[in-house]
Protein backbone atom coordinates (compact mmCIF):
# COMPACT_ATOMS: atom_id res chain seq x y z
CA UNK A 1 0.00 0.00 0.00
CA UNK A 2 1.43 3.28 -1.09
CA UNK A 3 0.45 6.79 -0.23
CA UNK A 4 -1.98 8.77 -2.36
CA UNK A 5 -0.49 10.82 -5.19
CA UNK A 6 0.19 14.46 -4.43
CA UNK A 7 -2.40 15.70 -6.95
CA UNK A 8 -5.10 13.71 -5.15
CA UNK A 9 -4.25 15.30 -1.81
CA UNK A 10 -4.40 18.77 -3.37
CA UNK A 11 -7.75 17.86 -4.92
CA UNK A 12 -9.12 16.84 -1.51
CA UNK A 13 -7.89 20.08 0.11
CA UNK A 14 -9.34 22.13 -2.76
CA UNK A 15 -12.68 20.32 -2.51
CA UNK A 16 -12.76 20.89 1.27
CA UNK A 17 -12.36 24.66 0.73
CA UNK A 18 -15.09 24.63 -1.93
CA UNK A 19 -17.48 22.82 0.43
CA UNK A 20 -16.68 25.21 3.30
CA UNK A 21 -17.33 28.13 0.93
CA UNK A 22 -20.69 26.73 -0.18
CA UNK A 23 -21.71 26.10 3.44
CA UNK A 24 -20.74 29.66 4.39
CA UNK A 25 -22.78 31.13 1.52
CA UNK A 26 -25.79 28.97 2.40
CA UNK A 27 -25.46 29.87 6.06
CA UNK A 28 -25.37 33.56 5.20
CA UNK A 29 -28.66 33.37 3.30
CA UNK A 30 -30.28 31.23 5.98
CA UNK A 31 -29.23 33.75 8.64
CA UNK A 32 -30.70 36.62 6.61
CA UNK A 33 -33.98 34.71 6.34
CA UNK A 34 -33.88 34.07 10.10
CA UNK A 35 -33.47 37.80 10.77
CA UNK A 36 -36.58 38.54 8.69
CA UNK A 37 -38.64 36.21 10.90
CA UNK A 38 -37.58 37.81 14.18
CA UNK A 39 -40.27 40.09 15.64
CA UNK A 40 -39.63 43.82 15.72
CA UNK A 41 -40.67 46.18 18.53
CA UNK A 42 -44.30 46.11 17.39
CA UNK A 43 -44.40 42.30 17.71
CA UNK A 44 -44.52 41.60 13.96
CA UNK A 45 -41.63 40.45 11.81
CA UNK A 46 -40.67 41.85 8.44
CA UNK A 47 -42.35 38.86 6.77
CA UNK A 48 -45.52 39.42 8.82
CA UNK A 49 -45.67 43.00 7.58
CA UNK A 50 -45.07 41.92 3.99
CA UNK A 51 -47.94 39.44 4.22
CA UNK A 52 -50.16 42.08 5.83
CA UNK A 53 -49.58 44.62 3.04
CA UNK A 54 -50.06 42.02 0.31
CA UNK A 55 -53.34 40.79 1.82
CA UNK A 56 -54.59 44.32 2.56
CA UNK A 57 -53.99 45.46 -1.02
CA UNK A 58 -54.89 42.22 -2.85
CA UNK A 59 -58.31 43.52 -4.00
CA UNK A 60 -56.75 46.75 -5.31
CA UNK A 61 -54.65 45.21 -8.10
CA UNK A 62 -56.02 45.61 -11.65
CA UNK A 63 -54.61 43.40 -14.40
CA UNK A 64 -52.41 46.12 -15.92
CA UNK A 65 -50.71 46.74 -12.55
CA UNK A 66 -50.14 43.00 -12.10
CA UNK A 67 -48.59 42.85 -15.56
CA UNK A 68 -46.39 45.86 -14.78
CA UNK A 69 -45.22 44.14 -11.58
CA UNK A 70 -44.33 41.07 -13.64
CA UNK A 71 -42.33 43.33 -15.97
CA UNK A 72 -40.53 44.93 -13.02
CA UNK A 73 -39.33 41.62 -11.57
CA UNK A 74 -37.94 40.31 -14.88
CA UNK A 75 -34.29 41.15 -14.02
CA UNK A 76 -34.48 39.02 -10.86
CA UNK A 77 -33.06 35.51 -11.40
CA UNK A 78 -35.79 32.86 -11.79
CA UNK A 79 -35.30 30.99 -8.50
CA UNK A 80 -35.64 34.24 -6.50
CA UNK A 81 -38.34 35.91 -8.61
CA UNK A 82 -41.36 34.81 -6.54
CA UNK A 83 -39.82 35.99 -3.29
CA UNK A 84 -38.79 39.32 -4.85
CA UNK A 85 -42.25 39.73 -6.39
CA UNK A 86 -43.90 39.21 -3.00
CA UNK A 87 -41.57 41.69 -1.31
CA UNK A 88 -42.05 44.32 -4.04
CA UNK A 89 -45.83 43.75 -4.08
CA UNK A 90 -45.89 44.35 -0.32
CA UNK A 91 -44.05 47.65 -0.73
CA UNK A 92 -46.35 48.71 -3.58
CA UNK A 93 -49.41 47.69 -1.57
CA UNK A 94 -48.20 49.71 1.40
CA UNK A 95 -47.70 52.79 -0.79
CA UNK A 96 -51.17 52.40 -2.32
CA UNK A 97 -52.99 51.80 0.98
CA UNK A 98 -51.21 54.62 2.80
CA UNK A 99 -52.02 57.02 -0.04
CA UNK A 100 -55.73 56.21 0.33
CA UNK A 101 -56.09 54.95 -3.24
CA UNK A 102 -58.79 52.54 -4.39
CA UNK A 103 -56.59 50.78 -6.94
CA UNK A 104 -52.89 50.20 -7.43
CA UNK A 105 -51.65 52.45 -10.21
CA UNK A 106 -48.48 52.49 -12.27
CA UNK A 107 -47.20 55.36 -10.10
CA UNK A 108 -47.70 53.27 -6.95
CA UNK A 109 -45.79 50.46 -8.64
CA UNK A 110 -42.84 52.69 -9.51
CA UNK A 111 -42.66 54.25 -6.05
CA UNK A 112 -43.03 50.90 -4.25
CA UNK A 113 -40.47 49.28 -6.55
CA UNK A 114 -37.92 51.97 -5.75
CA UNK A 115 -38.63 51.71 -2.00
CA UNK A 116 -38.33 47.91 -2.08
CA UNK A 117 -34.99 48.00 -3.89
CA UNK A 118 -31.82 48.05 -1.75
CA UNK A 119 -29.55 51.08 -2.25
CA UNK A 120 -26.76 48.92 -3.65
CA UNK A 121 -29.01 48.01 -6.60
CA UNK A 122 -30.09 51.56 -7.53
CA UNK A 123 -27.74 51.75 -10.50
CA UNK A 124 -29.16 48.63 -12.13
CA UNK A 125 -32.69 49.75 -11.16
CA UNK A 126 -32.24 53.05 -13.00
CA UNK A 127 -30.78 51.25 -16.03
CA UNK A 128 -33.73 48.83 -16.06
CA UNK A 129 -36.33 51.59 -15.72
CA UNK A 130 -34.66 53.49 -18.56
CA UNK A 131 -34.74 50.34 -20.68
CA UNK A 132 -38.49 49.98 -20.01
CA UNK A 133 -39.03 53.64 -20.85
CA UNK A 134 -40.43 54.41 -17.40
CA UNK A 135 -40.40 58.04 -16.27
CA UNK A 136 -39.15 57.89 -12.69
CA UNK A 137 -38.26 61.61 -12.43
CA UNK A 138 -41.04 62.34 -9.85
CA UNK A 139 -39.39 59.75 -7.58
CA UNK A 140 -35.72 60.76 -7.85
CA UNK A 141 -35.87 62.03 -4.28
CA UNK A 142 -36.35 58.40 -3.12
CA UNK A 143 -32.88 57.50 -4.39
CA UNK A 144 -31.31 59.89 -1.86
CA UNK A 145 -32.82 58.25 1.23
C-alpha positions as CSV (number, residue, x, y, z in Angstrom):
1,X,0.0,0.0,0.0
2,X,1.4,3.3,-1.1
3,X,0.4,6.8,-0.2
4,X,-2.0,8.8,-2.4
5,X,-0.5,10.8,-5.2
6,X,0.2,14.5,-4.4
7,X,-2.4,15.7,-6.9
8,X,-5.1,13.7,-5.2
9,X,-4.2,15.3,-1.8
10,X,-4.4,18.8,-3.4
11,X,-7.7,17.9,-4.9
12,X,-9.1,16.8,-1.5
13,X,-7.9,20.1,0.1
14,X,-9.3,22.1,-2.8
15,X,-12.7,20.3,-2.5
16,X,-12.8,20.9,1.3
17,X,-12.4,24.7,0.7
18,X,-15.1,24.6,-1.9
19,X,-17.5,22.8,0.4
20,X,-16.7,25.2,3.3
21,X,-17.3,28.1,0.9
22,X,-20.7,26.7,-0.2
23,X,-21.7,26.1,3.4
24,X,-20.7,29.7,4.4
25,X,-22.8,31.1,1.5
26,X,-25.8,29.0,2.4
27,X,-25.5,29.9,6.1
28,X,-25.4,33.6,5.2
29,X,-28.7,33.4,3.3
30,X,-30.3,31.2,6.0
31,X,-29.2,33.7,8.6
32,X,-30.7,36.6,6.6
33,X,-34.0,34.7,6.3
34,X,-33.9,34.1,10.1
35,X,-33.5,37.8,10.8
36,X,-36.6,38.5,8.7
37,X,-38.6,36.2,10.9
38,X,-37.6,37.8,14.2
39,X,-40.3,40.1,15.6
40,X,-39.6,43.8,15.7
41,X,-40.7,46.2,18.5
42,X,-44.3,46.1,17.4
43,X,-44.4,42.3,17.7
44,X,-44.5,41.6,14.0
45,X,-41.6,40.5,11.8
46,X,-40.7,41.9,8.4
47,X,-42.3,38.9,6.8
48,X,-45.5,39.4,8.8
49,X,-45.7,43.0,7.6
50,X,-45.1,41.9,4.0
51,X,-47.9,39.4,4.2
52,X,-50.2,42.1,5.8
53,X,-49.6,44.6,3.0
54,X,-50.1,42.0,0.3
55,X,-53.3,40.8,1.8
56,X,-54.6,44.3,2.6
57,X,-54.0,45.5,-1.0
58,X,-54.9,42.2,-2.8
59,X,-58.3,43.5,-4.0
60,X,-56.7,46.8,-5.3
61,X,-54.6,45.2,-8.1
62,X,-56.0,45.6,-11.6
63,X,-54.6,43.4,-14.4
64,X,-52.4,46.1,-15.9
65,X,-50.7,46.7,-12.6
66,X,-50.1,43.0,-12.1
67,X,-48.6,42.9,-15.6
68,X,-46.4,45.9,-14.8
69,X,-45.2,44.1,-11.6
70,X,-44.3,41.1,-13.6
71,X,-42.3,43.3,-16.0
72,X,-40.5,44.9,-13.0
73,X,-39.3,41.6,-11.6
74,X,-37.9,40.3,-14.9
75,X,-34.3,41.1,-14.0
76,X,-34.5,39.0,-10.9
77,X,-33.1,35.5,-11.4
78,X,-35.8,32.9,-11.8
79,X,-35.3,31.0,-8.5
80,X,-35.6,34.2,-6.5
81,X,-38.3,35.9,-8.6
82,X,-41.4,34.8,-6.5
83,X,-39.8,36.0,-3.3
84,X,-38.8,39.3,-4.8
85,X,-42.2,39.7,-6.4
86,X,-43.9,39.2,-3.0
87,X,-41.6,41.7,-1.3
88,X,-42.1,44.3,-4.0
89,X,-45.8,43.8,-4.1
90,X,-45.9,44.3,-0.3
91,X,-44.1,47.6,-0.7
92,X,-46.3,48.7,-3.6
93,X,-49.4,47.7,-1.6
94,X,-48.2,49.7,1.4
95,X,-47.7,52.8,-0.8
96,X,-51.2,52.4,-2.3
97,X,-53.0,51.8,1.0
98,X,-51.2,54.6,2.8
99,X,-52.0,57.0,0.0
100,X,-55.7,56.2,0.3
101,X,-56.1,54.9,-3.2
102,X,-58.8,52.5,-4.4
103,X,-56.6,50.8,-6.9
104,X,-52.9,50.2,-7.4
105,X,-51.7,52.5,-10.2
106,X,-48.5,52.5,-12.3
107,X,-47.2,55.4,-10.1
108,X,-47.7,53.3,-7.0
109,X,-45.8,50.5,-8.6
110,X,-42.8,52.7,-9.5
111,X,-42.7,54.2,-6.0
112,X,-43.0,50.9,-4.3
113,X,-40.5,49.3,-6.5
114,X,-37.9,52.0,-5.7
115,X,-38.6,51.7,-2.0
116,X,-38.3,47.9,-2.1
117,X,-35.0,48.0,-3.9
118,X,-31.8,48.0,-1.7
119,X,-29.5,51.1,-2.2
120,X,-26.8,48.9,-3.6
121,X,-29.0,48.0,-6.6
122,X,-30.1,51.6,-7.5
123,X,-27.7,51.8,-10.5
124,X,-29.2,48.6,-12.1
125,X,-32.7,49.8,-11.2
126,X,-32.2,53.1,-13.0
127,X,-30.8,51.2,-16.0
128,X,-33.7,48.8,-16.1
129,X,-36.3,51.6,-15.7
130,X,-34.7,53.5,-18.6
131,X,-34.7,50.3,-20.7
132,X,-38.5,50.0,-20.0
133,X,-39.0,53.6,-20.8
134,X,-40.4,54.4,-17.4
135,X,-40.4,58.0,-16.3
136,X,-39.2,57.9,-12.7
137,X,-38.3,61.6,-12.4
138,X,-41.0,62.3,-9.9
139,X,-39.4,59.7,-7.6
140,X,-35.7,60.8,-7.9
141,X,-35.9,62.0,-4.3
142,X,-36.4,58.4,-3.1
143,X,-32.9,57.5,-4.4
144,X,-31.3,59.9,-1.9
145,X,-32.8,58.2,1.2
